[in-house]
Amino acid sequence: MEIHNKGEDPKSMENRDYIPWEAEGVEKIPEGEEEDIKAVAKQINDIQKAMYNAHRHAFGGTHARTQGLVVGKLVVPDDLPTHLKQTELFKQGGEFPVACRYSSEPGDASLDDRIPQPRGFGMKVFQVHGEKFPSGEAMETHDIEFNSTPALDLADAKTTREIIDLRMKYGNNQPELYKHLEARPDTALQKYRDKVKNTHMESTRQYSQTAYRFGDYVCKYCLVPSTETQKKLGDETVKPTDGSDILHRWLKDFHEKYDAEYLFQVQLCENLEDQPVENAGKVWDPEKYPWQTVARLVIPKQDSFNYEFKTFWEDHMRLDPWLGLKSFQPLGGSNRLRRVVYPASSALKRKMNARKEIPVKTIDEIPQKVPGLTAGA
């Protein structure tokens, strides 16, 4: 499911027929979705309780294992064509401070890095002004999430409920789990997560998987490693002899020696049959609907496994796009599910760990000292 992602000259894409985000058919709420979402919230909490029983510490229901944390900046050019000057993030040139977390997707923080699984990347963007959803009105931030697989196996609320149920029952018995997955029409999508290339995370492309409002339009987005050093690391895959914590050690070594840079790209929706919003398991063909670069993510050299930063993020911070800009609204069933599941998961984690959520408002509250980016560096 690896997809080619060369990026297109944005100016050559100005006159295409992009679908307005409020157009009929962009979102279609299926019958029974609310019940499925409530069931998934309970499933995620049950997984968290099981992990607490094993570790005597609670984690989020997914992306439990931190691989690295860094600060940087999102740089938006001032010459974007009109169709890309969307949302308060991209309507004009500028720089936004960011705090970022690399993770492994599963909910078990002890998962061995040598086991191939999707990897995640989360980004809290600061100094973001604009109309926010009610829960985030007091914060000048916007949260952006990524996953290393372009398609989401938990493609909608119903699928999520079914697949999590199977993983909870048979997660420790892969042959039995696969027997049930192979009885499904989406077998290939469900088994793909176990076949991902297990490579250096600094060389890994990251995808939104789900659709989002992009100002007037609808998009998916991605991050593409862009320095030559990052690109070369794509040939470095995890070996059995590397050790169970190899991914965070690779990241730490990289960030101590090199700057990193990613292209932030968007893929705009033009055809709802080819590019469904309600089925996050379908990749939008990048040959027909090219990626367009709207910004750069720049990360200077730093310690990417600062224990204080790690503890602060895990114990007190929360990443949730439903706290951010209305002009960058999450769309589709998987995102409607997240609107319920994320706060429920976060609340249980804080309760079991006896920690309070801190609504971080500025980059200077992040305990990571990098010259030119954070106070006290």
FENNOR-V914882 format. One record per helix or strand. SS is the DSSP state (helix for helix, strand for strand). FROM is the first residue (numbers start at 1). TO is the last residue. If there is no record, write none. Layout:
ss=SS from=FROM to=TO
ss=SS from=FROM to=TO
//
This chain:
ss=strand from=8 to=8
ss=helix from=10 to=13
ss=helix from=33 to=55
ss=strand from=65 to=76
ss=helix from=82 to=84
ss=helix from=87 to=90
ss=strand from=94 to=104
ss=strand from=119 to=126
ss=strand from=132 to=132
ss=helix from=134 to=136
ss=strand from=141 to=147
ss=helix from=157 to=170
ss=helix from=174 to=181
ss=helix from=187 to=195
ss=strand from=199 to=199
ss=helix from=201 to=203
ss=strand from=206 to=207
ss=strand from=212 to=214
ss=strand from=217 to=225
ss=helix from=228 to=235
ss=strand from=237 to=237
ss=helix from=246 to=257
ss=strand from=260 to=268
ss=strand from=292 to=299
ss=helix from=307 to=316
ss=helix from=321 to=323
ss=strand from=325 to=325
ss=helix from=326 to=328
ss=strand from=330 to=330
ss=helix from=333 to=353
ss=helix from=363 to=365
//
